[in-house]
Amino acid sequence: MPVVVIGGGRDAIDAATEAMAYYPVQVENSSLAMETLIAEHGDIVVRSIWSEAEAEIADEFIHHAQAIRAERKAAHARGQSPRLPN
């Protein structure tokens, strides 16, 4: 997870905990938006407006969102809760 917490004590623990809990939400929402844009306008058109760094981040978010979805699906098949931060 691309997060850096500078500091210490309870505030740093709170910041790290919130980042862990929010990352799956951020990744899934961003991935859904990117997938929607790509479905509507095509991969080439959407990626043409991204810088190299933005495309790299988008690919990472899409990959992470797919892993989160796969874990949710596998957990459902096991009859368990997904192993994700919450």
Secondary structure per residue as TSV (DSSP state, phi and psi in degrees):
chain	resnum	aa	ss	phi	psi
A	1	M	-	360.0	128.3
A	2	P	-	-82.7	71.8
A	3	V	-	-134.3	138.3
A	4	V	-	-123.6	127.4
A	5	V	-	-110.7	121.2
A	6	I	-	-105.3	128.5
A	7	G	S	126.7	-165.5
A	8	G	-	-155.2	-179.1
A	9	G	H	78.5	-162.4
A	10	R	H	-63.4	-36.1
A	11	D	H	-63.8	-40.3
A	12	A	H	-67.4	-40.5
A	13	I	H	-63.4	-44.8
A	14	D	H	-60.5	-43.7
A	15	A	H	-63.9	-44.0
A	16	A	H	-65.9	-40.8
A	17	T	H	-64.1	-44.3
A	18	E	H	-64.3	-39.8
A	19	A	H	-62.9	-43.0
A	20	M	H	-62.7	-40.2
A	21	A	H	-73.0	-35.2
A	22	Y	H	-84.2	-25.0
A	23	Y	H	-56.1	-48.5
A	24	P	H	-59.1	-36.8
A	25	V	H	-65.8	-47.1
A	26	Q	H	-60.7	-45.7
A	27	V	H	-63.5	-46.1
A	28	E	H	-65.8	-42.6
A	29	N	H	-65.1	-44.6
A	30	S	H	-64.5	-43.1
A	31	S	H	-63.1	-42.7
A	32	L	H	-61.1	-42.6
A	33	A	H	-63.6	-44.1
A	34	M	H	-65.4	-43.3
A	35	E	H	-63.2	-37.9
A	36	T	H	-64.5	-46.8
A	37	L	H	-59.2	-44.3
A	38	I	H	-64.9	-40.1
A	39	A	H	-64.9	-36.5
A	40	E	H	-80.3	-37.4
A	41	H	H	-117.2	-11.3
A	42	G	-	95.0	147.4
A	43	D	H	-60.6	-44.2
A	44	I	H	-64.2	-43.3
A	45	V	H	-65.0	-47.6
A	46	V	H	-64.8	-46.9
A	47	R	H	-68.1	-22.3
A	48	S	H	-67.5	-21.4
A	49	I	T	-93.8	-7.7
A	50	W	S	-90.3	144.4
A	51	S	-	-73.5	172.0
A	52	E	H	-60.7	-41.9
A	53	A	H	-65.1	-41.9
A	54	E	H	-63.9	-39.9
A	55	A	H	-64.9	-38.4
A	56	E	H	-64.8	-43.9
A	57	I	H	-65.4	-42.5
A	58	A	H	-60.2	-45.0
A	59	D	H	-61.7	-40.6
A	60	E	H	-64.4	-45.0
A	61	F	H	-62.6	-43.9
A	62	I	H	-62.2	-43.4
A	63	H	H	-62.0	-45.9
A	64	H	H	-64.8	-40.3
A	65	A	H	-63.2	-39.5
A	66	Q	H	-63.6	-39.6
A	67	A	H	-66.0	-39.1
A	68	I	H	-65.2	-44.5
A	69	R	H	-62.2	-41.1
A	70	A	H	-64.0	-40.6
A	71	E	H	-64.6	-41.5
A	72	R	H	-62.3	-43.0
A	73	K	H	-64.8	-44.7
A	74	A	H	-65.1	-41.1
A	75	A	H	-63.3	-41.0
A	76	H	H	-61.3	-42.3
A	77	A	H	-65.1	-32.5
A	78	R	H	-80.4	-12.6
A	79	G	T	74.1	29.2
A	80	Q	S	-124.4	171.0
A	81	S	-	-79.9	147.1
A	82	P	-	-66.6	148.2
A	83	R	-	-88.7	80.4
A	84	L	-	-132.6	151.7
A	85	P	-	-64.3	143.7
A	86	N	-	-147.0	360.0
